[in-house]
Amino acid sequence: MQIGRVIGTVVATEKHRTFEGAKLLLVQPLNIDDTPRGNTVLAVDGVGAGVHEKVLIVLEGRAAGEALGRKAAPVDAAIIGIVDVVTVHE
């Protein structure tokens, strides 16, 4: 799992049947200090996240699809939680 921030939405009126009813969001993975890390990913939203929210994402292909109950769908990234607070104890 990783933490990221939702930075946009994607609308695809025509899509594979396994994605019917799915909301697609653009997520920027974050470092622990909230700075951007790596490339933006397209993720299937499983929790009703919105733009600017900090989220938990799974980027492990099959695990991402399974987390959403879409085992047959070709999912590379899934949003599986909305982050309330991150506390780092040093």
C-alpha positions in Angstrom: 0.0 0.0 0.0 1.0 3.6 -0.5 -0.4 7.0 0.4 -1.4 9.4 -2.4 -3.6 12.4 -3.1 -6.5 12.5 -5.6 -5.6 15.2 -8.1 -8.3 14.6 -10.8 -11.0 12.5 -12.4 -11.3 10.5 -15.6 -14.6 10.1 -17.4 -14.8 7.2 -19.9 -18.3 6.7 -21.2 -17.3 3.6 -23.2 -15.2 1.1 -21.2 -14.8 -2.6 -20.6 -17.8 -4.2 -18.9 -15.7 -5.0 -15.8 -15.5 -1.3 -15.2 -19.2 -0.5 -15.4 -20.1 1.7 -12.5 -16.5 2.3 -11.5 -15.2 5.8 -10.7 -11.7 6.5 -12.1 -9.4 9.0 -10.3 -5.9 10.3 -10.9 -3.7 9.9 -7.9 -0.3 11.4 -7.1 1.7 9.1 -4.8 3.2 10.9 -1.9 6.3 10.8 0.3 5.8 10.8 4.0 6.3 14.6 4.0 3.4 15.0 1.5 5.7 15.8 -1.4 5.0 14.1 -4.8 6.7 10.8 -5.4 6.9 9.1 -8.8 4.3 9.2 -11.6 0.6 9.9 -11.3 -1.5 6.8 -11.5 -5.0 6.0 -12.7 -6.9 4.2 -10.0 -10.3 2.7 -9.6 -12.1 4.2 -6.5 -13.5 1.7 -4.1 -14.3 4.0 -1.3 -16.0 7.2 -2.7 -12.9 9.4 -2.5 -12.9 12.9 -3.9 -10.4 15.4 -5.4 -7.8 16.7 -2.9 -8.4 13.8 -0.5 -5.4 11.8 0.8 -6.0 8.1 0.1 -4.6 4.6 0.5 -3.7 3.0 -2.8 -2.8 -0.5 -3.8 -0.5 -0.7 -6.9 0.1 -4.4 -7.1 -2.1 -5.4 -10.1 -4.0 -8.5 -9.2 -4.2 -7.4 -5.5 -5.7 -4.1 -6.7 -8.5 -5.9 -8.5 -9.1 -8.3 -5.7 -9.3 -5.4 -3.2 -12.3 -4.0 -5.2 -14.0 -7.4 -5.8 -13.1 -7.1 -9.5 -10.8 -10.1 -9.9 -11.4 -10.3 -13.7 -10.8 -6.6 -14.3 -7.4 -5.4 -15.5 -6.8 -3.1 -12.6 -3.3 -1.7 -11.9 -4.2 0.6 -9.0 -7.1 0.8 -6.5 -8.1 3.3 -3.9 -8.9 1.3 -0.8 -9.1 3.9 1.9 -9.4 7.6 2.8 -6.7 8.8 5.1 -7.8 10.8 8.2 -4.4 11.3 9.9 -0.8 10.3 9.5 1.4 10.5 12.6 5.2 9.8 12.4 6.9 9.0 15.7 10.7 9.4 15.5 
